[in-house]
C-alpha cells in the first residue's frame, strides 16, 4: 500500500495579516519533510471562493514550488477543475509541472461539486459532467499531438500545437475525483484512477473496489485515447501520536473538513455573501450540539497510536486499496503536530505496508488479465458519504 498526503490549505477564521503566508510556507515545509520520510504522493486541490475550507486556488504555483523542494514524492493535482479552466491551459500547466519536477506529476481531473465555485464561471450545475467529459476528449490529445483541433458540444479548438509537452510519455497518469462514491464505479469504466473519500468500513471498501475493477475489466468505455490508470486512492482524516488520546486531542479540528465539505457541496442551498458565515464558529456550534455525531466522525479516520492505525490499515489492505491519502492539515491542527505525526507514522507504520506493494501489484495484474474474477457486489448499502450519514453532519443553514 502506498501513502499520500493531502492539502486543501484550510484556514479557519479569524484571519491575521500573515496567516495565509504561514499556511503556504508550513505546507511546503511539510511536503519537504514527507519527501525525506518516503511518502509516495502529495495531492493538492483546486478550489475557488470556499472561505476557510480551502485557500488553494492556484495549485500549479504551489506544486511548482514543491517540485523544487522535493526529489522523489509524486506531485498530484487532486484535482484540477475541467469545468472552470480551458483545456489548452490545463495541458500546458500540467506539462510544465511535469518538466520541472522531472516527470513526477499525476493529473487528477474533476468537475467541482459546488455551485459556489461554478456559478461565477457561468457553469450550469446540471451540465458539469457533460462539460467534464467533453473537456477530457479535447484535452488529452494536446499532450502528444503536434497539431490538434477539436469540435465538441462545449469546447471548440482550432488546430494548434499545445506546448510544452510533458516529460512522462504519453502524459502523466490520469485520475478523477470521486466526491460521490458512485463515481468510483464510473472511474473504473472510464479507465481513470479513482480519488475518493474514506470508506466507513472494510465491507464498503470491498464493495467499491469490486465495482471499480469490474467496471474497468468488463465495461471499459474510455473518454479518449489514453493509457488506463488502475488505481484507487482514499482520503482519510489522519493524526498519529504515541497514544490514541494524544492523537485525538491533536486532531480536534479534523471533522471541520467534513463539516465544510457538506456545507459547500449541497447543490440546493443558497450561498451566503462573502464573509457572512464564520465557518469555524458554526462548526463549533454544531459540535457542541451534536457530540455523538462529532465523536463518530472523528473515530472513522486514521487517528490514533501507531498500533491503532496499523489495525485500521490492515482492513484497507485486505480490500486491495492502492493508496491511502492522509489528511492532517485540517481545522486548526498545528504545524508542529502535523510534522510529528508524519514522522511517527513513517517510522513505525508505513514500512510494513510499503513491503506489500509488490504483492498487491501482482494481484492487480491478475485481476486486469481476468485471471481473477471479482464478484459483482451490490454497492447500494455503501453510499454513505463523508464517513457519517448526511443528517449526522448537517451544518447550519445558509
C-alpha positions as CSV (number, residue, x, y, z in Angstrom):
1,X,0.0,0.0,0.0
2,X,1.2,3.5,-0.8
3,X,0.6,6.7,1.1
4,X,0.0,10.2,0.1
5,X,-0.6,13.5,1.9
6,X,-3.5,15.8,1.0
7,X,-3.9,19.6,1.1
8,X,-6.9,21.8,1.0
9,X,-4.9,24.6,2.7
10,X,-7.6,25.2,5.3
11,X,-7.6,28.4,7.3
12,X,-10.4,28.9,9.8
13,X,-11.3,32.4,11.0
14,X,-10.2,34.7,12.5
15,X,-7.5,35.6,9.9
16,X,-4.4,37.5,10.8
17,X,-2.4,39.6,8.3
18,X,0.3,36.9,7.8
19,X,-1.8,33.8,8.3
20,X,-2.1,32.8,4.6
21,X,1.7,33.3,4.2
22,X,2.4,31.0,7.1
23,X,-0.2,28.5,5.9
24,X,1.6,28.1,2.5
25,X,5.1,28.1,3.9
26,X,4.2,25.5,6.6
27,X,2.6,23.3,4.0
28,X,5.6,23.4,1.7
29,X,7.8,22.5,4.7
30,X,5.6,19.6,5.4
31,X,5.9,18.4,1.8
32,X,9.6,18.6,2.0
33,X,9.6,16.5,5.2
34,X,7.2,13.9,3.7
35,X,9.6,13.6,0.7
36,X,12.5,12.9,3.0
37,X,10.5,10.4,5.0
38,X,9.5,8.3,1.9
39,X,5.8,9.2,1.4
40,X,4.7,8.4,-2.1
41,X,2.3,11.2,-3.1
42,X,1.5,14.8,-2.3
43,X,-2.0,15.8,-3.5
44,X,-3.2,19.4,-3.9
45,X,-6.7,20.6,-4.7
46,X,-8.1,23.4,-6.8
47,X,-10.9,25.3,-5.1
48,X,-12.3,28.8,-5.5
49,X,-14.2,31.1,-3.1
50,X,-14.6,28.4,-0.4
51,X,-13.6,30.6,2.6
52,X,-11.9,28.8,5.5
53,X,-12.4,25.3,3.9
54,X,-9.8,25.8,1.1
55,X,-7.4,28.6,0.2
56,X,-5.9,26.6,-2.7
57,X,-7.0,28.3,-5.9
58,X,-3.6,28.2,-7.6
59,X,-2.4,24.6,-7.2
60,X,0.1,24.8,-10.1
61,X,2.0,27.5,-8.3
62,X,2.0,25.6,-5.0
63,X,3.1,22.3,-6.6
64,X,5.7,24.1,-8.8
65,X,7.3,25.4,-5.6
66,X,7.1,21.9,-4.0
67,X,8.8,20.4,-7.1
68,X,11.9,22.4,-6.3
69,X,12.0,21.4,-2.6
70,X,11.5,17.7,-3.1
71,X,13.2,14.9,-5.0
72,X,11.1,11.7,-5.0
73,X,7.5,12.3,-3.9
74,X,5.0,12.4,-6.7
75,X,3.0,15.6,-7.1
76,X,-0.7,15.1,-7.7
77,X,-3.3,17.5,-8.9
78,X,-6.2,16.3,-6.9
79,X,-7.9,17.8,-8.8
80,X,-7.8,20.5,-11.5
81,X,-11.3,21.6,-12.5
82,X,-12.0,20.8,-16.1
83,X,-15.2,22.8,-15.9
84,X,-13.7,26.2,-15.0
85,X,-10.4,26.1,-16.9
86,X,-9.7,26.0,-20.7
87,X,-8.3,22.6,-21.7
88,X,-5.3,24.0,-23.5
89,X,-4.2,26.0,-20.4
90,X,-4.5,22.9,-18.3
91,X,-2.5,20.8,-20.7
92,X,0.3,23.4,-20.7
93,X,0.2,23.8,-17.0
94,X,0.4,20.1,-16.2
95,X,3.2,19.6,-18.8
96,X,5.3,22.4,-17.5
97,X,5.0,21.0,-13.9
98,X,6.0,17.6,-15.2
99,X,9.1,19.0,-16.8
100,X,10.3,21.0,-13.8
101,X,9.6,18.0,-11.5
102,X,11.4,15.5,-13.7
103,X,8.3,13.5,-14.5
104,X,6.7,13.3,-11.1
105,X,3.2,14.6,-11.9
106,X,-0.2,12.8,-11.6
107,X,-3.1,14.6,-13.2
108,X,-6.4,14.4,-11.3
109,X,-9.4,15.8,-13.1
110,X,-12.7,16.9,-11.8
111,X,-15.9,18.8,-12.2
112,X,-16.3,20.8,-9.0
113,X,-19.2,19.8,-6.7
114,X,-20.2,23.3,-5.6
115,X,-22.4,26.0,-7.1
116,X,-20.3,28.4,-5.0
117,X,-17.5,27.7,-7.4
118,X,-19.3,27.0,-10.7
119,X,-21.8,30.0,-10.7
120,X,-19.1,32.7,-11.1
121,X,-17.8,30.9,-14.2
122,X,-21.3,30.6,-15.6
123,X,-21.2,26.8,-15.5
124,X,-24.7,25.2,-15.1
125,X,-24.5,22.7,-12.3
126,X,-26.6,20.1,-14.1
127,X,-24.3,20.2,-17.1
128,X,-20.9,19.8,-15.3
129,X,-20.5,16.1,-16.1
130,X,-21.1,16.6,-19.8
131,X,-18.7,19.6,-19.8
132,X,-16.1,17.5,-17.9
133,X,-16.3,14.6,-20.4
134,X,-16.1,17.0,-23.4
135,X,-13.0,18.7,-21.8
136,X,-11.3,15.3,-21.4
137,X,-11.8,14.5,-25.1
138,X,-10.5,17.9,-26.0
139,X,-7.5,17.9,-23.7
140,X,-5.9,14.5,-23.8
141,X,-4.6,14.7,-27.4
142,X,-2.9,18.0,-26.6
143,X,-0.2,16.1,-24.6
144,X,1.0,14.3,-27.7
145,X,-0.3,15.8,-31.0
146,X,1.7,18.4,-32.9
147,X,-1.5,19.8,-34.4
148,X,-4.7,19.1,-32.5
149,X,-8.2,20.5,-33.3
150,X,-11.4,19.7,-31.6
151,X,-15.1,20.5,-32.2
152,X,-17.4,19.3,-29.4
153,X,-20.6,20.3,-27.7
154,X,-18.8,22.6,-25.2
155,X,-15.3,23.1,-26.5
156,X,-14.1,24.3,-29.9
157,X,-10.4,24.4,-30.6
158,X,-8.6,25.3,-33.9
159,X,-5.5,23.3,-35.0
160,X,-2.6,24.2,-32.7
161,X,0.5,22.6,-31.1
162,X,0.0,23.0,-27.4
163,X,3.3,23.5,-25.7
164,X,5.2,22.4,-23.7
165,X,4.8,18.6,-23.9
166,X,5.1,16.6,-20.7
167,X,8.2,14.6,-19.7
168,X,6.2,11.4,-19.0
169,X,5.1,9.7,-22.2
170,X,2.4,9.9,-23.4
171,X,1.4,12.0,-20.4
172,X,1.1,11.9,-16.6
173,X,-1.3,9.3,-15.2
174,X,-5.0,10.4,-15.2
175,X,-7.3,10.3,-12.2
176,X,-10.7,11.6,-11.5
177,X,-12.3,12.9,-8.3
178,X,-14.9,10.7,-6.6
179,X,-16.7,13.1,-4.3
180,X,-19.7,10.8,-4.6
181,X,-19.0,7.1,-4.0
182,X,-20.9,6.1,-7.2
183,X,-18.2,7.9,-9.2
184,X,-15.7,5.2,-8.2
185,X,-17.5,2.8,-10.5
186,X,-17.6,5.5,-13.2
187,X,-13.9,6.0,-12.8
188,X,-13.3,2.3,-13.4
189,X,-15.5,2.3,-16.5
190,X,-13.5,5.2,-17.9
191,X,-10.1,3.7,-17.1
192,X,-9.2,6.5,-14.7
193,X,-7.6,6.4,-11.3
194,X,-10.2,7.0,-8.5
195,X,-9.6,9.7,-5.9
196,X,-12.2,9.0,-3.3
197,X,-13.1,9.8,0.3
198,X,-12.6,7.4,3.1
199,X,-15.0,4.4,3.3
200,X,-16.8,3.8,6.6
201,X,-16.0,0.0,6.8
202,X,-13.9,-2.7,5.4
203,X,-17.1,-4.1,3.8
204,X,-17.7,-0.8,2.0
205,X,-14.1,-0.8,0.7
206,X,-14.5,-4.3,-0.5
207,X,-17.7,-3.5,-2.4
208,X,-16.4,-0.4,-4.1
209,X,-13.0,-2.0,-5.1
210,X,-15.0,-4.7,-6.8
211,X,-17.3,-2.2,-8.5
212,X,-14.2,-0.3,-9.8
213,X,-12.3,-3.2,-11.2
214,X,-15.4,-4.8,-12.7
215,X,-16.1,-1.5,-14.4
216,X,-12.6,-1.4,-15.7
217,X,-12.3,-5.0,-16.9
218,X,-15.9,-5.7,-18.0
219,X,-17.4,-2.3,-19.0
220,X,-14.4,-0.2,-20.1
221,X,-15.5,2.8,-22.1
222,X,-12.7,5.4,-22.2
223,X,-13.4,9.0,-22.9
224,X,-10.3,9.4,-25.1
225,X,-7.2,7.6,-26.2
226,X,-5.2,7.3,-23.0
227,X,-3.5,4.5,-21.0
228,X,-5.7,3.2,-18.3
229,X,-4.6,4.1,-14.7
230,X,-6.0,1.3,-12.5
231,X,-5.7,2.8,-9.0
232,X,-8.0,3.5,-6.1
233,X,-6.8,6.1,-3.5
234,X,-8.9,7.0,-0.5
235,X,-8.6,10.2,1.6
236,X,-8.8,9.8,5.4
237,X,-8.5,12.1,8.3
238,X,-5.2,11.5,10.0
239,X,-3.2,12.1,13.1
240,X,-0.6,9.7,14.6
241,X,0.7,10.1,18.1
242,X,2.1,7.9,20.8
243,X,-1.4,7.2,22.3
244,X,-4.9,7.3,21.0
245,X,-5.8,10.0,23.5
246,X,-3.0,12.3,22.4
247,X,-3.8,11.8,18.7
248,X,-7.4,12.6,19.2
249,X,-6.5,15.8,21.2
250,X,-4.2,16.9,18.4
251,X,-6.8,16.2,15.7
252,X,-9.6,18.1,17.4
253,X,-10.4,20.0,14.2
254,X,-10.4,17.1,11.8
255,X,-14.2,17.0,11.4
256,X,-14.1,20.6,10.3
257,X,-13.1,19.2,6.9
258,X,-16.2,17.1,6.7
259,X,-18.4,19.9,8.1
260,X,-17.3,22.4,5.5
261,X,-17.4,19.9,2.7
262,X,-21.0,19.2,3.3
263,X,-21.8,22.9,3.6
264,X,-20.3,23.8,0.2
265,X,-21.2,20.7,-1.7
266,X,-25.0,20.9,-1.2
267,X,-26.4,22.0,-4.7
268,X,-29.8,23.1,-3.4
269,X,-28.8,25.7,-0.9
270,X,-28.4,29.4,-1.3
271,X,-24.9,30.9,-0.9
272,X,-24.2,33.4,1.8
273,X,-22.4,36.6,0.8
274,X,-18.6,36.5,1.3
275,X,-17.6,36.8,4.9
276,X,-21.2,36.4,6.1
277,X,-20.6,33.0,7.7
278,X,-17.8,32.2,10.2
279,X,-17.4,28.5,9.4
280,X,-15.2,27.8,12.4
281,X,-17.9,29.3,14.8
282,X,-20.7,27.4,13.0
283,X,-18.6,24.2,13.3
284,X,-18.1,24.8,17.0
285,X,-21.9,25.2,17.5
286,X,-22.6,22.0,15.5
287,X,-20.0,20.0,17.5
288,X,-21.4,21.2,20.8
289,X,-25.0,20.4,19.7
290,X,-24.0,17.0,18.2
291,X,-21.3,15.5,20.4
292,X,-22.1,11.9,19.4
293,X,-22.0,12.7,15.7
294,X,-18.8,14.6,16.1
295,X,-17.3,11.6,18.0
296,X,-18.4,9.2,15.4
297,X,-17.0,11.2,12.6
298,X,-13.6,11.5,14.4
299,X,-13.4,7.8,15.1
300,X,-13.9,7.0,11.5
301,X,-10.5,8.4,10.5
302,X,-6.9,7.2,10.9
303,X,-6.4,9.0,14.2
304,X,-4.6,7.2,16.9
305,X,-1.4,5.4,18.0
306,X,0.8,3.5,15.6
307,X,-0.8,0.2,16.7
308,X,-4.4,1.6,16.3
309,X,-3.5,2.9,12.8
310,X,-1.9,-0.4,11.9
311,X,-5.1,-2.3,12.7
312,X,-7.2,0.0,10.7
313,X,-4.9,0.0,7.7
314,X,-4.9,-3.8,7.6
315,X,-8.6,-3.6,6.7
316,X,-7.8,-1.3,3.8
317,X,-5.0,-3.6,2.7
318,X,-7.3,-6.6,2.7
319,X,-9.7,-4.7,0.5
320,X,-6.9,-4.1,-2.1
321,X,-6.8,-0.3,-1.8
322,X,-3.8,1.1,-3.7
323,X,-3.2,4.2,-1.7
324,X,-4.4,5.9,1.4
325,X,-4.1,9.7,1.3
326,X,-3.6,11.2,4.8
327,X,-5.3,14.5,5.7
328,X,-4.0,16.1,8.8
329,X,-3.8,19.8,7.6
330,X,-7.3,20.4,8.7
331,X,-9.1,22.8,11.0
332,X,-6.6,24.2,13.5
333,X,-4.2,21.3,13.6
334,X,-0.8,22.8,14.3
335,X,2.2,22.6,12.0
336,X,4.3,21.0,14.8
337,X,1.7,18.3,15.4
338,X,1.4,17.6,11.7
339,X,5.2,17.2,11.3
340,X,5.5,14.9,14.4
341,X,2.6,12.8,13.1
342,X,4.2,12.3,9.7
343,X,7.5,11.4,11.3
344,X,6.0,8.8,13.8
345,X,3.8,7.2,11.1
346,X,6.8,6.9,8.7
347,X,9.0,5.4,11.4
348,X,6.5,2.9,12.9
349,X,3.7,2.1,10.5
350,X,4.5,2.9,6.8
351,X,7.4,0.4,6.2
352,X,5.4,-2.8,6.8
353,X,2.7,-1.6,4.3
354,X,5.2,-0.5,1.8
355,X,6.6,-4.0,2.0
356,X,3.4,-5.5,0.5
357,X,3.2,-3.3,-2.6
358,X,4.7,-5.9,-4.9
359,X,2.2,-8.5,-3.7
360,X,-0.6,-6.1,-4.3
361,X,0.6,-5.2,-7.8
362,X,0.8,-8.9,-8.6
363,X,-2.9,-9.4,-7.5
364,X,-3.9,-6.4,-9.6
365,X,-2.2,-7.7,-12.7
366,X,-4.1,-10.9,-12.4
367,X,-7.4,-9.0,-12.0
368,X,-6.7,-6.9,-15.1
369,X,-5.8,-10.1,-17.0
370,X,-9.1,-11.6,-16.0
371,X,-7.3,-14.4,-14.2
372,X,-9.1,-13.4,-11.0
373,X,-12.8,-12.7,-11.4
374,X,-14.3,-10.4,-8.8
375,X,-17.9,-10.9,-7.8
376,X,-20.4,-8.2,-8.6
377,X,-21.2,-6.7,-5.2
378,X,-24.3,-4.6,-4.5
379,X,-23.0,-1.1,-3.6
380,X,-26.3,0.4,-2.6
381,X,-25.8,-0.3,1.1
382,X,-22.5,1.6,0.9
383,X,-23.5,5.0,-0.4
384,X,-22.9,7.0,2.8
385,X,-20.6,10.0,2.2
386,X,-18.2,11.9,4.5
387,X,-17.8,9.0,6.9
388,X,-21.2,9.6,8.6
389,X,-24.8,9.9,7.4
390,X,-25.7,13.2,6.0
391,X,-28.2,14.0,8.7
392,X,-25.5,13.5,11.4
393,X,-23.2,16.1,9.8
394,X,-25.6,18.9,9.0
395,X,-24.1,22.4,9.1
396,X,-26.2,25.5,9.9
397,X,-28.5,26.6,7.2
398,X,-27.1,29.4,4.9
